[in-house]
Amino acid sequence: MSHIYFMFYRIEDDIVYVYNVFRWKEIYMVSKQQIEYLVRRRDFSLTDAQVDMKSTMLLADIYNRRFDFSLYKREVFTQQGKKRVVFSYSKLSCEDILCQYLKKQMDSVFNVKYASRRRIMNILFNILPVVKDMNDFVIIRADFKSFFDSVLVKHVYDNYIQNSVLKRYDKELLELYTNEFKYCYAGLCLSNGMTEIVCRDFDERIKAKLSQHGIFFYERYVDDILLIMNKYISKDKFLKLIDSTIHEVFGDSPVKLAT
């Protein structure tokens, strides 16, 4: 899908204001301070002068739309006998910084909180002494198969991001990004944010469905799930609930549990 933009910008106090010529309406604003923060986070070894110079160059590229989300790298790694495909942008490239910027905006708008493995383990160890004294309980560990290669980017954008309060120009940038990728591939920082947004919906739905089975512990770390219930549930019934929830949340994405 082609996009034609009729815009101009002005710079005032290191802030860029981009205007839509037809509507004469300010639709986007980005500050040099935001870019400097992201550049420094990406490379702590840079001096203040280098951060300033790099940020100025990146801002000029953003203002003049000199970026191309198709300029990603695709690498294949072998891990424990399995091939793993990882996508990435060159560090500190305009595309890399824009993705970092967009992720930060999404995290803020959707109030995304990323799980801590250490926190989950601490909670679990505190709960286990109580569990062993129960008359009936079920502990289930599950994980999604090839998760990042299964979640459709367009599904997340259309069903969660498009109608959010994210700024319009940020949505337009995300739409350009989603045109380049079919799935939320591993290695891309936006994949982490997008999958977490949709998975949060999955978490709430599955917990609601399992409430009648006395679920009192549920934690998910990326694509690994651990839950404990104080009532019995058969494997078939659990899998049926999981499958229906996956369909509700992920739509046509080929997401499924690992077997």
KANORBEL-V515717 format. One record per backbone hydrogen bond with DSSP energy under -1.0 kcal/mol. NH is the residue of the N-H (numbers start at 1). CO is the residue of the C=O. Records with the same first field share a line. If there is no record, write none. Layout:
NH: CO, CO
This chain:
8: 19
10: 17
12: 15
15: 12
16: 30
17: 10
18: 28
19: 8
20: 25
21: 6
24: 20
27: 18
30: 16
32: 14
35: 31
36: 32
37: 33
38: 34
39: 35
40: 36
41: 37
42: 38
43: 39
46: 43
51: 47
52: 48
53: 49
54: 50
55: 51
56: 52
57: 53
58: 54
59: 55
60: 56
61: 57
62: 58
63: 59
64: 60
65: 62
66: 61
67: 65
71: 68
73: 88
75: 86
77: 84
79: 82
82: 79
84: 77
86: 75
87: 186
88: 73
93: 90
97: 93
98: 94
99: 95
100: 96
101: 97
102: 98
103: 99
104: 100
105: 101
106: 102
107: 103
108: 104
109: 105
110: 106
112: 107
120: 116
121: 117
122: 118
123: 119
124: 120
125: 121
126: 122
127: 123
128: 124
130: 127
131: 127
132: 128
134: 131
138: 229
140: 227
142: 225
144: 223
145: 256
150: 147
151: 147
153: 182
156: 152
157: 153
158: 154
159: 155
160: 156
161: 156
162: 157
164: 161
171: 167
172: 168
173: 169
174: 170
175: 171
176: 172
177: 173
178: 174
179: 175
180: 177
184: 151
185: 183
188: 185
191: 188
193: 189
194: 190
195: 191
196: 192
197: 193
198: 194
199: 195
200: 196
202: 198
203: 199
204: 200
205: 201
206: 202
207: 203
208: 204
209: 205
210: 206
213: 210
214: 211
215: 210
216: 228
217: 228
219: 226
221: 224
224: 221
225: 142
226: 219
227: 140
228: 217
229: 138
230: 214
231: 213
238: 234
239: 235
240: 236
241: 237
242: 238
243: 239
244: 240
245: 241
246: 242
247: 243
248: 244
249: 245
250: 246
251: 247
253: 250
255: 253
258: 143
